[in-house]
Amino acid sequence: MSGLRLNPEQREAVEHPEGPLLVLAGAGSGKTRVLTARAARLIDEGLAPGRLLAVTFTNKAADEMRERIEGLIGRPTRGLWIGTFHSLAARLLRIEAPHTSRSRAFTIYDEDDSIRTIRDVMSSLGRDPKRWSPRAVRGRVSSAKNALVEPGEYAAEAWDPLAKVVAEVYPAYQRELERRNAYDFDDLLCEAVRLLEGDDGVQERYADRFAHVLVDEYQDTNHAQYRIVKALAATHRNLCVVGDDDQAVYGWRGADIRNILDFEADFSGAHVVRLERNYRSTGAILEVANAVISRNFARKPKRLRAQRELGEPIQLVRCSDERDEAAWVAARIEEERAAREPNEFAVLYRTNAQSRAFEEAFRRAGLAYRIVGGVPFYERREVKDVIAYLRLLVNPADDVAFFRAVGWPRRGVGAKTLERLGVLAGRLDEPLATAAGRAGRDDGLPSAALRGLRHFVDGLAEVRATLPNRTAREAMEACVATFGLATALAEEEDGAERLENVSELFAAAEAFEREDIEDAVEDATDLELFLQSVSLRSDLDEADFEGAAVTLITLHNAKGLEFPVVFLAGLEDGLFPLSRAIETPEGLEEERRLFYVGVTRAMDRLSLTYADRRWRAGMESRSAPSSFLDELPTEHVRSRLGAGLGLRVRRPWRGAASTRRSFAGGGTVRRPEEARTGDSFSWRRGPGPAPDPDAPSGESGELRYDYEDSQVPLALLPGVRVVHPRFGEGEVLQVHGHGRNARVDIDFGEAGRKKVVVAYAGLRPA
């Protein structure tokens, strides 16, 4: 411990004795070092590892933190509780299963499993999944759970048509999850809160056990997570939270920035330490970051201070369209290939769809690239298929796993058979797997289907009986062999690649050690424990940045990472900030925080790019530079043009229209000091004079925008409320197709349900 170098503020946080502690850790200020050093100090000074709880943002971060702590103290930390909120909640629920409505062998449903279950529940309630999107229903249920809103409370507040459907589905969905001995991801937190706030003495035991609680990324906690932390820190009050309110970017999924802003009010006597020394980025990059984030009101005052040289100015690049933007980025990377490794470059963007143009440009340029946020390993079809069999072996009540496994490979069990089997299971009040073993001709099932079901059920029973004597890999091998899964994959067109993925799953099972699971129940099989270890992995846990490739990544996924050279693309109003976000001050501030996150990923060089035109939702439209570009400090920014614009800057056409909004700047690259009047929207594409490319720039070169041509329609999703010029206000139920030809089903209340074409409907946000 004595050899660890800490600056004065870091040391203050590490050596804080007792009581609540808030560490406001600016980007690149060494917060991981502080968390690790504080945990190591506590253990080194005599605290038993089992009395320390550390909560991290990802499983990968938890693994790395444990390794660093053990490296600092020079001994193992067996007994230390460290992991994500979800993994720690799952651990708690397994240990305390007798106090819950599930057995220890419960399954954790991912998003697809949850949607499938909601679809089943809707069908059983007579609610048409084609009219009411199961995904939209799940989204509403998830939001309710994150806010700890019970089904009865939700029903009392349900007022719009979709909410009324959700109010009916929510309690039935919860009953179905219980019947299947499953939790969805949100349930893990809700049930942990219920357990800790119940009357069984659970909270007292754990609050007494954990003498110190450490929480990373506290700005991203939701209400349920806040309640868990408060319950566990209640006895000793030795709670240390580390976070940065300027990097709170998950409000859209339930995170509440007030948790960190109100920490001192929630935990009286809290000590606050600010980490403002940035060791990552150059001075110019930090000046840009500080200038932009200072515009937010909901924040704790702080300012990043560079510990490096001033560095190069930030490049602000205007491009003609997304192809020009991608080509410019590819050309800059090619220019520096001799001096830098490919993995030193990263392209950051707001939405996943923006990667397409960069992928095409990089392929043409022969640049290797990786996309972070693609299909994660455990989400690949063949991996999920094999895991469905394994889940069913451990938890026979898992109907989602049954549906997935029984349908592949084909065994003569079709949709009609499964429908009748579902009726039988409902009548017997048993899981599908159990009902399948009891089914006969009298239940209306054809002979071929009965033979397929009997072989399936017998195979499961045969493998299940051997689980206590097999390792996780041996159990997997037995399952694959019994059901001919490898043979079925080999017969597919892309079978070789899919078999490789299954081989990787075997490798994961081979590497698994029973000792990896803390508090493992003695009679749990290795397969059960292996499934626990993989059920909470995320795509960021699997992300690999070591290969020789340029990284393409969304801003949300880039949080916590750093790259020597960063290109932040698509800085246009409606795209970044997103049009739906700027409808509220809170939404705009979160978008600004996301911009701050993107800027502070850069170590040596940062380029910001925007395009005059961009294809979105199947149509090309003109766009305005992001409002964030107005906030840049001009002394640290250099403007330039993409190759597609050449030396001559085109000037937009003009036309009088009283409803249009404008800002000054002409056709030249607009500098931040040039004030904009009003809001900016995308270019008007209506009739008007043709553009005059040779006209001089100046006050006659105003850019004019039209609200009706903005990117607002891109926010059309089930559940969004809109206004139609004839039918009034309504709620989007379904979206069919893309772009200007997209059709939208909308419930307009008294006006009824209407299907309108986006291009001609004149919709605007409610």
N, C-alpha and C positions, 0 to 999 in steps of 0.2 A: 504493500500500500504506500509506503513512504516514497517509492520511486515514481509514482504517478504524478505527472505534471498537470497542475490545475492553475487557472488564473484566479485572482482574488474572489470574483463573484462565484465561480464554480466551487471553490473551496468552501465558501460560506454556505452554499446549498448542501454540499456533501457533509459538512460538519455540524449542521443545524442539529441541536440535541433532541428535543421532544416538542410535541405540539404540531398543529397543522402548518404546512409549508406549501406555498405556491411558488413554483419556479416558472417565470415567464421567459421561455427560451426562444429567442429569435432564430430565424433560419440560419443554419450553418454555425450555430454558437456552441456546439458541443454538448447537447442535451443527453445524448446516449452515454457519453463519458460520465456525466454527472449522475445519471440514474445508476449505472453500473458501479461507480465508485461509492455511491451512498449505500447500496446494497452490500457491497464487499466490506465496507467499514463496519456496518452493523454486525455482520456475521463474524468478522475478524475480532470484534470487541466482545464476542461471547453470545450473541443472539443465535439461538438454534435456527437452522434454515427453515424448519417446519413452522416457525413463528413469523415468517416473513411472506407476504403476498405481493407479487409484482405483476401488474397487468400491462401487456404490450398491445400494439396495433395488429401485428401479424404473428403467426406461429414461427415464421422464420426469424423475426426479431427476438422472440422469446428464446429460441435455441441459441442465437448468437449471444444474447445477454447472459445466459447461463454459462456458456463457455468462457466469456470474459470475466465473470465473477470468479469462476474456479481458477482461471489463470492468475487473477490478482491475489487470491488467498492461498493458492497452492494446494487445495484439497477439494474433494467432491462436495456437492451441495444437495445430497439426497434428502428429500423431504420438502425442499423449497417449492412453494406453489408459484408457478410462473406460466403465463400464457395469455391468450386473448380472453375477453369477457365471455365469449361463447364457449371456448374450450374449458374455462374454469367453471362456468355454470353447468356444463355437461358433467364435469367431474363431480361437482357437488350433488347433482341430481342422481347420479349413479350410487354415490355413497349413501345418500339419504332416501333411496328409493322406497323404503317402507313408509315414509311420510308423504309419499306422492301417489298419484293414480297410475303410475307406470311401473313396469318391472325394470330391473337393472339392465336388461338386454334391449332397451328401447332403441328404435331406429331414429336417426335424425334425417328428416326430409329436406332435400334441397328445393330450389325454386320450381324445377320441373315436377318433382314429386308432389309438391304442394298444389300446383295448378291442376295436376291430374286428379288429385283428391277433391279439390273444389269443383271440378267439372262433374265428378261422380255425384257429389252432394247436390249440385244444382239440378242434375237430371232426376235425382230421387225426389226433389221438391217440386218438380214440374216446371223449373225455370230453364228456358232454352239457352244453352251455352252459345248458340249462334247469335242470339240477340244481345245477351249480356256477357261481355268478355270475361272469362274466368281469370285472365291475367289482371284485368282492371279490378275485379272483385278481390283478388288476392292482395293487390296493392293497397286497397282500402283497409282490409283486415290487418295487414302488416303495419300500417300507420297507426291503427287503433292499438295494436299490441305494444308498439314501441312507446306509446303514450300511456300504457297501462289502463286502457279503456276496456272494460268488460263488455261482453255481448249485450247485457241488459242496458248498460249505460249508453252504448252505441245506438241501440234501438230507440231510446228516448230522444236522441238528438237527430235521428234520420229524417231528412226533409225532402231531399231530391229523389228522383226515381231510382238511380243507381244505389244510393244509400239505403233505400228501403229494401232493395234486393239483398244488399250486403247484410242488413240487419236480420234477414231471414236465414241467410247462408251461414253467417258467422257462428252461432251456437251449434248448428248442425255439423259444421266443419270441425269444431272442437270435440264434439262427441265422437265423430268418426276417427279423428286422430287418436283419441283415447282407446277406442276399440281396436285400432291397429297397433297399439303399443308404440306410438311414434310421437315425436315432437317436431315442429318445424323450427327454423332458425330463431324466429321471434319468440317462440314458446320457451326456448332455453332461458332467455332473460326474464320473461314474465313469470315462469314457474320458479326460478331462483328467487325473485322478489317475493313471491307468495310464500315460499318456504322460509325465507329469512324474516318475514314479517308475520309469520304464523304464531300459534300458541304452543308449539312443540318443543320449545327451548333450543331450537336449532341456531337462531341468531345469537343467543347468549354464548353458546359453545364456540362458535366460530369467531365472534367478536373478541372473546377472551383469548382464543388461540393466537390470533394475528396481532402481535404487539406493534407491528409496523406494516403499513399498506403503502405501496408505491404504484402510481398510475401514470402511464405515458399517454401522450396525445389526448389530454383531458378535454381539449376544446371540441373533440369529435364525439363526446359521449352523449347519449340520449337520456331520456328521463328514467327509463328502467335501469340503465347502467349507473346513473347518479344515485338511485335508491339503493342499489347493491353496495356501492362504495360507502354510502352513509351508514348502512346497517353494519358493515364489517369494521368500520373505524369508530363505532360508537363508544366502545369501552375505553380504549387507550388514547384515542384522538391523535395518534401518531400517523397522520395522513400526509403524504407528500405527493402532490400532483405536478406534473410537468406538461407544459403545453404552450401554444402560441395562438392567441385569439385572432391574429392576423392570418393564420392558416386554417381557420375553421371553414371548411368547404363542403360539408356533408349535411347541410340543413335539409336538402331535398330528400334525404333518407332518414330523417328524424333526429339528427344531432341538434343539440340546443346550445348555442354559444353562451347563453346565460349561465350555464354551469360554471364556466371559467370566469366570466365577468363578475358573477355574484359570489365567488368563492369566499371572499373575506366576510361577507354578510352571513353566509351559511355556516362557516366555521370560525367562530369568534376567536380573536387573538391570533389569527393566522399571520405568519411572517412571510414577506414577499421578497424574492430575489429576482432581479432582472439580468438575464444573460443577453448582452447586446453586442459583444465582440464577435464579429463574423470572420471565420477562418477560411471560408470557402471561396468567396467571390472577390473580384476586383472592386476598387472604389467606385468606378463609373457605374457598374451594374447595381451596386447598392444604392447609389444616389437615385437611380431610376426607381428602384423598389421603394425606397423611403418616400419619394415624392408622390407616388401613386397611392400607396396605402394610407398616407396621411389624410387623404380625402374622406376616409371612413369616419363615422361618428361612433359606432358601436365597437370600441376598442380600448385597450389599456395603452396609455402613452409609452412609447418606446421608440428607439431609433438605432438601426443597425450601424455599427462602427467598423469600418474595414480594417483588417490587420494585414492587408496586402497592398500592393501598388495600385495607383489609379487605373491603369490599364487602358485599353482602347475604348473609344466611344461606342455606344450601341448603334447598330445599323438599322435604319428604318427604311424598308424597301417596298415601293409601290410596284405592283405587277398588273399585267393586263387581265389575267384570269388565273384559275387554279393550276393550269398546265404550265403557264409561264412561271408561277410561283414555285412549283415543284422543280422545274428545269433550272431555275436560278439556284435553288438550294443544292441540287445535285452538282451543278458546276462549281459551287464554292467548296463542296466536299472534295471533288476531284482535284481542285487546285491545291488542297492541303494534304492529299494522301501521302505524299512523300515525308511529311513532317509529323503526321499523327496517325494513330491506329484507328480503324473504323469505329471501334466501340467507344471512342472519345466523342463521337457526334450523336446528337439526339434531335429528333424533330418532334415538337410538342404541338398538340392541337386540341380543340374543344370537343369535337365529336368524332366518333369512330369512322364515320363515312369519309372524313377528310383524308384518310390514309390512302385511298385509291389512287389519286393523282401522283402521290409520292412513290407508291409501289411501281407504277408504270414508268415514271421518270428514272427511278433507280435501276429498273430492269434494263432500260435502254442504255443507261450509262455503265452497266456492268457492276453496280455497287451492291454488295451484299447487305441485307437488312433483316431485322427481326421486328415482328409486331408484338408488342406486349399488350395483352388483353384479347388475344385470339382465343381459340378453343382450348381451355385448360385440359391437362392430361386426364383428370378424373371426370371431365365432362364429355370425353370422346365416346361415341356410341358403343363401340365394342367393349370399352372399359366399364361403362355403366351396365352393359348387358351381363358381363361376368360378375360384377359386384352385386347385381340384383339376385343372382343365384346364391351368392355368399350371404347376403342379408336375409334371405328366406331360410337358409340353414340355421341362422342364429335366432331369428325372430319370425316364427311361422305365421304370426298375425299381420305381417306386413303385406297388405293387399296390393300396394303399388309395385313392390318387388315381384309379387306373384304375376301381375298382369304383364310386366316386362319380360320375366323369365319364361312364362308359359308360351309366349308368342314367338320366341326364337330359341333354337331353330324350329321350323314348322313341324307340328306333330298332329295336324288334323283338328286343332282346336281353334275354331273361328269365332267371329264376332257374335253370332247367334248363340253358340255354345256358352261363351262367356257371359252373355246376357242372362241366359237361363241359369247358369251357375250362380250368378249374382242374386237372382231371385231366391234360389235354394239357400244360399248363405244367409240372406236376410231372414228367411223363414226359420232357419235353425239358430239364428243369432250367433253365427260362427265365422271365423275368417275364411276366405276363399280357399286356401290350401287345405283346411280341414274339411270343408264342404266338398272339395274335389275328391277326397278319399271316400266320401260316403255316397257320392252320386251314382245313380243307376238309370236303367232305361225308363223306369217309371217317372223320372224327373224330366223326361222329354229330351234327353241328350242322345244323339246318334251313336251307334256302336263304334265307329272309327274315332270319334271324339273321346268316348269313354276309355278306349284303349290308350289313346295318347295321354289322357289325364292320369290313368292308373300307372303308366310307365313313369310319368313325371313325378307323381307323389311317392311311388316306391323308390325311385332314384334318390329323392331328397331324404327319405327316411334312412336309406342305406348309408349315405354319406354322413348324415347327422349322427348316426350311432357311433361313428369312428372319430368324431371330433375331439373327444377328451384325450385321445392318444396320438394326435397328429399336430405337427407344427402348422402355422398359417399357410406356408407354401405347400406342404403335403396335402392339406385340406383343399386348397385351390386346385392342385393337380388332380386330385380324386374327382372333384366336381367337373372339371373340364373334360376328363376322360369319360366319366359316367354319362354325360349328356352330349358328347361328341361336339363340343363347342369349337375346338380347333379345326376339325374337319369342315364344319359349317362355314367358318371364316375363310378357309383356304379355297372354298368354291366360289367366293365372291370375286367380283372384278378387281377390286383393290385389296384383295385378301392378304397379300404379303405385308402391306403396310399395317393393316389392322392386326395381323398376327404379331408384328413387331411390338405394337403397343401392349398386347396381352403379355408378351415376354417381359416388357418393362414392369408390368404389374406383378409378375412372378418375382422379378428382381427386388421389388419393393417388399414383397412378403418374405423373401429370403433374408433381407437386411433387417427386418423387424425383430426386435428382441423383447421378450415379455417384460424385462426390467425397464423398458422405455415408458411403461404406463405406471404412474405413481398411484398408490392406493388400489392396485388391481385386486379384485376379489379372488380368493384362492382357487375357487372351483370354476372360474371363468376360463373358457377355452382360448387357445392362442388366436384362433380365427376371430372370436368375439373382440379380443383386445386389439387385434390388427385393424378391424373395421372401425373401432373407436378412434384409432390413430389417424385414419385417412378421412373420416367423415367431415372434418372441419378444415381441411386444407383449402386454401384460396389460390387464385391464379397468380397473385403476387408472391405466394410462398414458393411457387414453381418457377418464377421468372429467372432466367439465366442471362446475365449481362457480360459474361466472360468471353464469348466467341467474337471473332473478327467480323462484326456487322454493325451497321448504323441502327440505332434504336428509333422505332416509330412508336409513339406512346401518347395516350390521352393525358391531359393535365391532371386529372384525378389520380390516375395510376402512377404519375411521375412524382407524386408527393413523397418526400422522404429520400429521393434519389438526387444524384448530382452528376453533371457531365461537363467536361472542359469546354465544349462548344455546343450551344443550344440555338436552334431555330424555332421561334414561337410563331406559328402560322395562323392565318385566317383571322386577322384582327380587323373585323368588320362588324358594324352594328347589326344586330339580328343574329349573328353567329357567335361573336364574342365581344360584348355580352350577348347572351341569347335573348331573343325577343321576349320570351315569356318571363325571363328573369327581371327585366327592367320595368315590369308593371308595378313593382313595389320597391320602396327604398331598401328594404331588407334583402330583396333578391339582387338588386344592383350591387349592394355592398358585398354580398357573397361572391358575385362574379368578379368584383375587383380583388377580393382576397385570392381568388383562383388565379388571376393574372399575376398577383404578387408571388404566389407559389411558383408559377412558371418562370418568372424572371429570376428568382433566387435559386433555381436549379443550375444556373450557368456559373461556371467557375472562371473561365478566361475570356470568353467571347459570346456575345448575344446578338442575334439578329431578329428583328420583328418584321413580319411580312403581312401585306394585305393586298387584295385584288379589286380591280374595278368591276369585274363581272365574275360570277361563280354559278356553277350548276348546283342546285339544291332541290331535292324533292322532284326530280325529273324535269326541271326547267331552268333555263339560264336567266339570271336577273342581274341588274346593276346593283351595286352596293356602296354604302358610305363607310369611310374609315371609322374604326372603333372610337367611341368617345374616350376610351382610356388613352388614346394617343394625344389627346389634348392636354393630358396631365403630365407628360414627360418633361423633364428639365432640359431645355434646348441646348445648354452648354455641354451635355453629355450624349447628344444624339446627332448622328450624321444621316441625312436623307439621300436616297438614291433610287434609280429606276430599274425595274427588271428588264431583261433583254427584249421581252415582247412589246414594250412601249417604245423602244428605240430612243432616238434623240429628240423626237418631236412629240410633245405631249398633246394628246387629243383633247378637244374641248367639247363638253356635252352640248346637246341641243337645248334651246330654251323655248319657253312658251308661257304665256300668262295663264295662271290658274290660281284663283283666290284661295283654294284649299291647300295649296302646296306649301311646304316649309323649305327654308333655304338657309345656307350659311356661306360666309365669305370664304374665298380662297381660290377661286378660279380653277383652272385646270392643272395648276402646278401642285407639287407635293405640299400638302398643307402642314405648316409648322404649328407646334403647340401654342405659340403665343397669339396666333390668329384666332380671335374669338369666334365661337359659333353661336348663332342665334337660334333658339328653339331646338327641337329634337331632330335627329337625322333618320331618314328612312331610305329604302332602296330607290334606285333611279326610276323615273317615270318612263314607261314603254309605250305610252299612248301616242296618237298622231301629233306631229309637230315638225318644225323645220329640221332638215338634216343637219348633222353636226358639221361645223366648219373647222377643219383641223388646222387651218392656217391663221385663224383669228388670234390676235395677241391676247396674252393673259392680262387680267386686270379686273376692274369692277364689273365689266360687262360679262365676265365669265362665271357668273354665279352657278353653283350646283343646286338644282331644284329637286325636291323629293315629294313623293306622293304617298300618303298613308296606305291607300288601297293596294299599292304595289310593294308593300313591305314584306318582311319575312315572317310576319305574324302567323299566316296559315300553317307554317311548318310546326307550330306548337299544337296542332290538332291531334288530340289523343283522347281515348275514352275517358270520360269524367271531366273533361275541360268544358267550361261554360262559355258560350259565345252569344253574340247578338246578330240576328238576321234582320235586314231592313223591313221585311214584311211580317215575319212571324214573331219577332221579338226575341226575348232571351230563352235559351235552351241549353241542354247538356248533350255533348257528343256521346253517342253510344257505340258506334262502330265507324272505322275508316276503311274504305275499300280502294285499292289502287294507290297511285303515287302522282305527285305533281299536280299540274293544273287540271288534269282529267280525273283526279281523285273524287270519289263520291263519299258523302258523309251522312250517316244516319243520326238524326238529332231529335231528341224529345223536347218539344216546345210547350209542354204542359197543356194548357187549354187548346192551343192550336193543333195539338196532336203530334204524332211522329212523322217526320218528313225526311226524304232522301234528297240531298242537294248536291250539285256539282261545285266544287271549290272555286273553279275559275270564274263562275258567274254568280255565285251566291252573295258576294259582298259581305262576307262574315267579318266580324271584328271581335276582339276580346270583350267579355262581359265586365 
